[in-house]
């Protein structure tokens, strides 16, 4: 009997790493909360919304949590920004959010983090901030199937929001019967940031292509090496000066991946690697200073940076697969065709599924066409900006979120 119980507990945990990362009393509290949880009553219509997320961290997930909180506030909802960055191993570099646990009282809690982090947060807090509150998990995933370890988190949420139909399909395929899964895209405000190439020591006379990625998100998934190959193919077809800017974060946390990218760049004088941290204002200025955004990802749960580029009126060349298709239809971006291949990720973040292998020759031609035609760049940028304004504006997403909180939509 004891052995059977131990086996059940082990299977309930999201993996051995989690089992050894929390102390036994915390695990017991987590198990008690998860197994004896009762569905809370609906929160009052005017109850505050607690957005738990990485508000103070320089992460895409942090930016998304901050964006959702702003969208809800713009609709008149009272919002508490609970910053869990340091609790879950991320440096708190921004003043946003409050790391203190929210006080007791009626509220809706949106856990703007993926299931593994949610399970850790429940363990660390012993479930106190979640008890008696309607809890919504906001999850993003980049492959057609969610990790098996995520399934343990379904017991903690009353519904799940995802940023794209692609991720929603992956979650629904594994969700318990009757659990509501909604598509709630990230709000992406239009940007009118001014270009400032001098700030980044960028040439004034070049057509600048930007590819930005986080080493911690797997370079196999973000595929900067594919972007570099496509850029070189495009530059060889053009008779104007070009420059590829690779803006990265997280290089110190993934030294082998960073070394791989640096080796691929070699001594090229038309490729610039930027690794320094930037403020939000400088990041927007960098985006405004470039002419084209290149994202030959193998998979995206949403594609926040391409959406931000479109919001800035920049033409985007991207892989025609996964979450970015929600806002890149009807000619809003130049899409490279792709075939599905088994996942191969040397960093070990993704496995046992399929993702896209973009056609780099077609991508190079799409990029070359834009490099050589300023009018085509302007037209595609305008279509992309209009698509974001219609689908991803703060007001559009905020209204959808408030309606979902009120139970008016499915």
TAUR-V736741 format. One record per pair of residues at least 6 apart in sequence whose C-alpha atoms are under 6 Angstrom apart, sorted by the first residue. I is the first residue (numbers start at 0). J is the second residue. Records with the same first field share a line. If there is no record, write none. Layout:
BEGIN
I->J ; J
END
This chain:
BEGIN
13->148
25->122
28->125
29->122 ; 125
39->131 ; 132 ; 133
46->106
47->77 ; 78 ; 106
48->78 ; 106 ; 107 ; 108
49->78 ; 79 ; 108
50->80 ; 81 ; 109
51->81 ; 110 ; 111
52->64 ; 82 ; 83 ; 111
53->61 ; 82 ; 83 ; 84
54->61 ; 65 ; 82 ; 95 ; 96
55->91 ; 92 ; 93 ; 94 ; 95
56->90 ; 91 ; 92
66->186
70->393 ; 397
71->397
80->96
81->96 ; 97 ; 98
82->96 ; 97 ; 98
83->98
106->132
107->132 ; 133
108->134
109->134 ; 135 ; 136
110->136 ; 137
111->137
113->138
114->149 ; 152
134->156 ; 157
135->156 ; 157 ; 158 ; 159
136->156 ; 159
137->159 ; 160 ; 161
138->161
139->161 ; 300
140->166 ; 300
141->298 ; 299 ; 300
143->169
144->169
145->169
158->178 ; 179 ; 180
159->180
160->180 ; 181 ; 182 ; 183
161->167 ; 182 ; 183
162->182 ; 183 ; 184 ; 185 ; 301
163->182 ; 184 ; 301 ; 322
165->321 ; 322
166->300
186->391 ; 392 ; 393 ; 396
187->391 ; 392
188->392 ; 393
189->310
190->310 ; 311
192->284
193->284 ; 287
194->284 ; 287 ; 288
195->288
196->288
205->240 ; 241
206->241
207->241 ; 242 ; 243 ; 289 ; 290
208->243 ; 290 ; 291 ; 292
209->243 ; 244 ; 292 ; 293
210->245 ; 293
211->245 ; 246 ; 247
212->247
213->247 ; 248 ; 249
214->249 ; 250
215->249
219->344
220->296 ; 297 ; 298
221->296
222->296
226->295
229->359 ; 363
232->363
233->363 ; 366 ; 367
242->269 ; 270
243->270
244->270 ; 271
245->272
246->273
247->274
248->274
250->257
291->313 ; 314 ; 315
292->315
293->315 ; 316
294->317
295->317 ; 318
297->354 ; 355 ; 356
298->321 ; 354
299->321 ; 322
300->322
301->322 ; 323
302->323
309->383 ; 384
310->384 ; 387
312->380 ; 381 ; 384
313->380
314->376 ; 379 ; 380
315->332
316->333 ; 334
317->334
318->334 ; 335 ; 357
319->334 ; 335 ; 336
331->382 ; 383
335->362
336->357 ; 358
337->355 ; 356 ; 357 ; 358
338->355 ; 356
339->354 ; 355
340->353 ; 354
341->352 ; 353
342->350 ; 352 ; 353 ; 354
369->376
END
